[in-house]
Each structure stands twice: as structure tokens, then as C-alpha cells.
Amino acid sequence: MPIVARKPLGPGGPEVPVLALGSWNTWDRMDFSDAVALVTRAAESGCAFFDIAHYDMGPHAENSRTDLIAGRAIRAAGLARQDWFYCGKLWLWDYPATGFAGQLRTALRRVGTEYADAVVLGDYLGELPVRRVLEDVTEQIEAGRFTHWGVNNWRYRDLRTALDLAREHGLVPPVFAQLKYGPVRRALAEGRYYAPLFASGELALQASDVFEGGMLLGNLRPARKIGADIGGIRYRIAATADRLRTLAGELDCSPAQLAIAFCLANPATANVLLGMSSMAQFTDNLGALALLDRLGAQRLRRYAEPLWLDRHIASDGTW
């Protein structure tokens, strides 16, 4: 059984597996017995890291049950709480009218645990009261509800402000950024805004939406919701899916393995969030580790260079 390597989730962050399971339309796309088996296999493989969100706010107010299913599956698999990593989400759509304490109470109850190991703060429009966010995050950490935090879909200027204010006022800074990242979508993570933060060690990268909701793997009409199309490149993905499949064939791997290995080839990447709906997909995804070892990071990135679609965008995180 392969053992998944671990890396720090940012400065002072915990050691986490480089492959992790996301939650958006993951657990509600399979039979419950299959979900339990997948949790068990993830734990056996050393990647019992579960990104579990309660989708109940803004455009994510979709009455999803995926978090409830995930919690049930983890309990049914018999995992002790110390044996799995829970990364939750706090939404900023209605902040500060809807604060973090209430969101956490609901999220933790639905998953069936008393604390999260980390949370991601994400998604907002308009102005963000950054210092108040930092103060509220620090309060929740001091209350023992989670230990580390990261950002998702933050504008660079707000993130830079958060890092500076945390240092100046003794507040807890974010240690990772969850960003859309993969062989076709690289501008945000590798561009002139976020990349220096990763290079300096101020943040780690958590890669998400690697397969573009399955479109990059050839599912051009996915039934599930896909995240925002920053830069408007999605219309080009059909052709890129064909190129990815051809390149994967030349490298004797699957398209999914190639996409995951690309993310891991970036030294800034702490881990990659993967959505899946079967054990076969999980097993295939694990093969990305062997692919990276076989090709090496520089060679792999060189092969993937023609797949990059958003190189024309200088994204600062603005939607």
C-alpha cells in the first residue's frame, strides 16, 4: 500500500499529506458504502485529509449534504479523531453580519466533531474588514475551534494587508492559500502577486480545481457545479483535454496523474485537493506520486508547458 508523503501546510503549519480529498460534490456522488471504503483506503494510504465545507451561503447556498455524508463516512470507517485532518471553510459573503462562531458551531455539529484542524476563509465581494477578520480568527483559535487557517479567493492587497497586520499586532496570520491551480490554470499561483509569497515562505499553496470539474479529463458537460472561470478560459478546455490525453499517453500515465503531478512539481504546493467518486479514481490519483518520481519536477513542468491557457492574465485574485 503506498504511503503518501507529507509537507508543511505553510510556515508553522502542520505536516499534511500531499494528496487530500476535497468535498464539493464528492461524497454525494457515490453510494455510502463506497464512501466508507474510500475513507478507509485514504487513511491506509496516509492521506486522511478531508476538506469538508458546509455549502450554505452566497452562490453556495445549495442545501448540500456532502458534509453530513463525509462525517458519517469517517465515523463508519472507525477513524479516531486524531487520525484524520479536518480542513473546514468559513464564508465571508455576509461577514461580519454572519460571523465565524455561528458558522463553526453549525459546521462542526454537521461533521460530528468538536474542532477543525484548519479552516479556509473564502469568497467575498466588495471591501473586506481585514483587521476584524484577523481578530475574529485569532479569537476562534484561542477558543480551540481550529489551529491554522488559509485563504481562498482573496484579492492580493487584502492578503498582503492581513499578513502585515498579523505581524504588527500579534494576531494569527494565514499560512496557506487554496487556489485554482493546474496545468491549464497557472496565472494566479505562479503570477507576480501570489508567487512571491510562496517563494518567500510566507504561505504554502493548496491546489484545488485541478481537473476543472472533470472537463480537463474529457467530461465536457459535467453535471456538478464548477468554480468560477477566472480569466474566461473554460471554452478552450475541450481542445486542451485532447492534448493532455495525448501527452499522458506519450508519458505512459493517465491524464489525471499528469495533472496532479504537475501541481506537486511546484515546490510551493503543500497538497492537492482531489474530488473523486470512485475507488478506481483514488487509486489512479495515487499514481501521480510515482510519475513525479519517474520524470522529476523540471522535466514534468517542461512537458506540461504547452497546456497553459491563462498565461495572458495577471491575476491578483479579483474575480
C-alpha positions as CSV (number, residue, x, y, z in Angstrom):
1,M,0.0,0.0,0.0
2,P,1.6,3.3,-1.0
3,I,2.3,5.8,1.8
4,V,1.7,9.4,0.7
5,A,4.5,11.9,1.5
6,R,3.8,14.9,3.8
7,K,4.8,18.5,3.7
8,P,4.2,21.5,6.0
9,L,1.0,23.4,5.3
10,G,2.8,26.8,5.4
11,P,5.1,28.4,7.9
12,G,4.5,26.9,11.3
13,G,1.7,24.8,9.8
14,P,1.2,21.1,10.4
15,E,2.6,18.3,8.3
16,V,-0.1,17.2,5.9
17,P,-0.3,14.6,3.1
18,V,0.4,15.9,-0.4
19,L,-2.8,14.4,-1.6
20,A,-6.1,15.3,0.1
21,L,-9.8,14.7,-0.5
22,G,-12.0,17.7,-1.3
23,S,-15.7,17.8,-0.6
24,W,-17.5,19.8,-3.2
25,N,-19.8,17.2,-4.8
26,T,-17.5,14.4,-3.7
27,W,-19.3,12.4,-1.1
28,D,-22.8,12.9,-2.5
29,R,-21.8,11.3,-5.8
30,M,-21.2,7.8,-4.5
31,D,-23.0,5.1,-2.5
32,F,-22.4,5.4,1.2
33,S,-20.6,2.1,1.4
34,D,-18.2,3.3,-1.3
35,A,-17.6,6.5,0.6
36,V,-16.7,4.5,3.8
37,A,-14.4,2.3,1.7
38,L,-12.8,5.4,0.2
39,V,-12.2,7.0,3.7
40,T,-10.7,3.7,4.9
41,R,-8.3,3.5,1.9
42,A,-7.3,7.1,2.3
43,A,-6.4,6.5,5.9
44,E,-4.4,3.3,4.9
45,S,-2.6,5.3,2.3
46,G,-1.6,8.1,4.7
47,C,-3.8,10.8,3.2
48,A,-6.7,11.1,5.6
49,F,-7.0,14.8,5.0
50,F,-10.6,15.8,4.3
51,D,-11.6,19.3,3.1
52,I,-15.2,19.5,4.3
53,A,-17.4,22.5,3.8
54,H,-21.0,23.4,4.7
55,Y,-22.3,25.0,1.5
56,D,-25.0,27.3,2.8
57,M,-24.1,30.9,1.8
58,G,-23.9,33.2,-1.2
59,P,-23.9,31.2,-4.5
60,H,-23.1,28.1,-2.4
61,A,-26.5,28.2,-0.7
62,E,-27.3,24.8,-2.3
63,N,-28.6,22.8,0.6
64,S,-25.8,20.3,0.1
65,R,-25.5,17.2,2.3
66,T,-21.9,16.4,1.3
67,D,-20.5,17.5,4.7
68,L,-23.1,15.3,6.6
69,I,-22.2,12.3,4.4
70,A,-18.4,12.9,4.9
71,G,-18.8,13.0,8.7
72,R,-20.9,9.8,8.7
73,A,-18.5,8.0,6.5
74,I,-15.5,8.9,8.7
75,R,-17.3,7.6,11.8
76,A,-18.4,4.4,10.0
77,A,-14.8,3.9,8.9
78,G,-13.8,3.9,12.6
79,L,-11.2,6.6,12.4
80,A,-10.2,8.1,15.7
81,R,-10.3,11.9,15.6
82,Q,-6.6,12.2,16.0
83,D,-6.1,10.1,12.9
84,W,-7.7,12.4,10.3
85,F,-7.3,16.0,9.4
86,Y,-10.4,18.2,9.0
87,C,-10.0,21.4,6.9
88,G,-13.2,23.3,7.1
89,K,-14.5,26.5,5.4
90,L,-15.8,29.8,6.7
91,W,-17.6,32.1,4.3
92,L,-17.2,35.8,4.0
93,W,-20.2,36.5,1.8
94,D,-22.2,38.1,4.7
95,Y,-19.4,38.9,7.0
96,P,-19.5,40.4,9.6
97,A,-23.2,40.1,9.9
98,T,-22.8,36.4,9.8
99,G,-19.7,35.7,11.9
100,F,-17.4,32.8,12.4
101,A,-18.6,31.4,15.8
102,G,-22.0,30.6,14.5
103,Q,-20.7,29.1,11.2
104,L,-18.3,26.9,13.2
105,R,-20.9,25.7,15.5
106,T,-23.1,24.5,12.6
107,A,-20.2,23.1,10.6
108,L,-18.7,21.1,13.5
109,R,-22.1,19.8,14.5
110,R,-22.8,18.6,11.0
111,V,-19.5,16.8,10.6
112,G,-19.7,15.4,14.1
113,T,-16.6,16.8,15.8
114,E,-15.7,19.4,18.3
115,Y,-12.9,21.1,16.4
116,A,-11.3,21.6,13.0
117,D,-7.6,21.3,12.4
118,A,-7.6,24.2,9.9
119,V,-10.1,26.4,8.1
120,V,-10.2,28.3,4.8
121,L,-11.7,31.7,4.7
122,G,-13.1,32.4,1.3
123,D,-15.3,34.1,-1.2
124,Y,-16.3,37.8,-0.8
125,L,-17.1,40.8,-3.0
126,G,-16.6,44.4,-2.1
127,E,-14.4,45.6,0.8
128,L,-13.1,43.2,3.4
129,P,-12.6,44.4,7.0
130,V,-9.2,42.6,7.2
131,R,-8.3,43.6,10.8
132,R,-11.6,42.5,12.1
133,V,-11.3,39.2,10.2
134,L,-7.9,38.6,11.9
135,E,-9.2,39.4,15.3
136,D,-12.1,37.1,14.9
137,V,-9.9,34.3,13.6
138,T,-7.5,34.7,16.5
139,E,-10.4,34.6,18.9
140,Q,-11.6,31.3,17.5
141,I,-8.1,29.8,17.5
142,E,-7.7,30.8,21.2
143,A,-11.1,29.1,21.9
144,G,-9.7,25.9,20.5
145,R,-12.0,25.6,17.5
146,F,-9.2,25.3,15.0
147,T,-5.4,25.8,14.9
148,H,-4.4,27.0,11.4
149,W,-6.1,28.9,8.6
150,G,-5.8,29.8,5.0
151,V,-7.5,31.9,2.3
152,N,-9.4,31.2,-0.8
153,N,-10.4,33.8,-3.5
154,W,-8.8,36.7,-1.7
155,R,-7.5,39.7,-3.5
156,Y,-3.8,40.1,-3.2
157,R,-4.0,43.5,-1.5
158,D,-6.2,42.1,1.3
159,L,-4.0,39.1,1.8
160,R,-0.9,41.3,2.0
161,T,-2.7,43.6,4.5
162,A,-3.6,40.5,6.6
163,L,0.0,39.3,6.7
164,D,1.3,42.7,7.7
165,L,-1.4,43.4,10.3
166,A,-0.9,40.0,11.9
167,R,2.8,40.6,12.3
168,E,2.3,44.2,13.6
169,H,-0.5,43.3,16.1
170,G,0.4,39.8,17.3
171,L,-2.6,38.2,15.5
172,V,-2.6,34.8,13.8
173,P,-1.7,35.1,10.1
174,P,-2.9,32.8,7.3
175,V,-0.4,30.1,6.4
176,F,-1.7,28.8,3.1
177,A,-3.7,29.8,0.1
178,Q,-6.2,27.5,-1.6
179,L,-6.1,28.5,-5.2
180,K,-7.3,27.1,-8.5
181,Y,-4.2,25.6,-9.9
182,G,-3.2,23.0,-12.5
183,P,-1.6,22.6,-15.9
184,V,-4.1,24.9,-17.7
185,R,-4.7,27.4,-14.9
186,R,-1.5,28.8,-13.5
187,A,-1.7,32.6,-13.6
188,L,-2.9,33.2,-10.1
189,A,-0.5,30.8,-8.3
190,E,2.6,31.5,-10.5
191,G,1.9,35.1,-11.3
192,R,3.5,38.3,-9.9
193,Y,1.1,38.6,-7.0
194,Y,0.9,35.3,-5.2
195,A,4.2,33.7,-6.4
196,P,6.5,35.9,-4.3
197,L,4.5,35.0,-1.2
198,F,5.1,31.3,-1.9
199,A,8.8,31.9,-2.8
200,S,9.4,33.8,0.4
201,G,7.9,31.0,2.5
202,E,5.1,33.3,3.9
203,L,2.5,30.9,2.5
204,A,2.1,27.5,1.1
205,L,-0.1,26.6,-1.9
206,Q,-3.1,24.3,-1.7
207,A,-4.1,23.4,-5.2
208,S,-7.8,22.9,-6.0
209,D,-10.0,22.6,-9.1
210,V,-7.1,20.7,-10.8
211,F,-9.4,18.9,-13.2
212,E,-11.7,21.9,-13.8
213,G,-14.7,19.9,-12.6
214,G,-13.7,16.9,-14.8
215,M,-13.6,18.9,-18.0
216,L,-9.8,18.6,-18.3
217,L,-10.2,14.9,-18.2
218,G,-12.7,14.8,-21.0
219,N,-16.1,15.3,-19.2
220,L,-17.1,18.4,-21.2
221,R,-20.6,18.5,-19.8
222,P,-20.2,17.9,-16.1
223,A,-23.4,17.6,-14.1
224,R,-21.9,19.2,-11.0
225,K,-21.1,22.8,-10.3
226,I,-17.7,24.1,-11.2
227,G,-15.9,27.1,-9.6
228,A,-15.6,30.5,-11.2
229,D,-13.9,30.7,-14.6
230,I,-11.3,33.4,-13.8
231,G,-9.9,34.8,-17.0
232,G,-12.6,33.2,-19.2
233,I,-10.5,30.2,-20.4
234,R,-13.0,27.4,-20.0
235,Y,-14.2,27.5,-23.6
236,R,-10.7,26.4,-24.6
237,I,-10.5,23.4,-22.3
238,A,-12.1,20.9,-24.7
239,A,-9.1,21.1,-27.0
240,T,-6.7,21.1,-24.1
241,A,-8.3,17.9,-22.7
242,D,-7.3,16.2,-26.0
243,R,-3.8,17.5,-25.8
244,L,-3.5,16.3,-22.1
245,R,-4.7,12.9,-23.0
246,T,-2.2,12.6,-25.9
247,L,0.7,13.8,-23.7
248,A,-0.3,11.4,-21.0
249,G,-0.2,8.5,-23.5
250,E,3.3,9.5,-24.5
251,L,4.4,9.6,-20.9
252,D,2.7,6.3,-20.1
253,C,0.4,7.7,-17.4
254,S,-3.2,8.8,-17.0
255,P,-4.3,12.4,-17.7
256,A,-5.3,12.7,-14.0
257,Q,-1.9,11.6,-12.9
258,L,-0.2,14.1,-15.2
259,A,-2.3,17.0,-13.9
260,I,-1.7,16.1,-10.2
261,A,2.0,15.6,-10.7
262,F,2.2,19.0,-12.4
263,C,0.8,20.6,-9.2
264,L,3.2,18.7,-7.0
265,A,6.2,19.6,-9.2
266,N,5.8,23.2,-7.9
267,P,7.8,23.4,-4.6
268,A,5.2,25.8,-3.2
269,T,2.5,23.1,-3.3
270,A,1.8,21.7,0.2
271,N,-1.0,19.5,-1.1
272,V,-3.6,18.9,-3.8
273,L,-7.3,18.7,-3.2
274,L,-8.9,16.0,-5.3
275,G,-12.6,15.4,-6.0
276,M,-13.5,11.8,-6.9
277,S,-16.4,9.5,-7.0
278,S,-14.9,6.0,-7.0
279,M,-12.1,3.9,-5.6
280,A,-10.7,3.4,-9.1
281,Q,-10.2,7.2,-9.4
282,F,-8.5,7.3,-6.0
283,T,-6.1,4.5,-6.9
284,D,-5.3,6.2,-10.2
285,N,-4.7,9.5,-8.5
286,L,-2.1,7.9,-6.2
287,G,-0.1,7.0,-9.3
288,A,0.8,10.7,-9.7
289,L,3.4,10.3,-7.0
290,A,5.3,7.6,-8.9
291,L,5.0,9.7,-12.1
292,L,6.6,12.7,-10.4
293,D,9.4,10.5,-9.1
294,R,10.0,9.0,-12.5
295,L,10.1,12.2,-14.5
296,G,11.3,14.7,-12.0
297,A,9.8,18.2,-11.4
298,Q,11.7,20.2,-14.1
299,R,11.1,17.6,-16.8
300,L,7.4,17.3,-16.0
301,R,6.8,21.0,-16.0
302,R,8.6,21.3,-19.3
303,Y,6.3,18.7,-20.8
304,A,3.2,20.5,-19.4
305,E,4.2,23.9,-20.7
306,P,2.0,23.8,-23.9
307,L,-1.1,23.1,-21.8
308,W,-1.0,26.5,-20.0
309,L,-4.1,28.6,-21.1
310,D,-4.2,31.7,-18.8
311,R,-0.6,32.9,-19.3
312,H,-2.1,36.2,-20.6
313,I,-3.7,37.0,-17.3
314,A,-2.0,39.0,-14.5
315,S,-4.5,37.9,-11.8
316,D,-4.4,39.5,-8.3
317,G,-7.3,37.3,-7.1
318,T,-10.1,39.6,-8.3
319,W,-13.0,37.7,-9.7
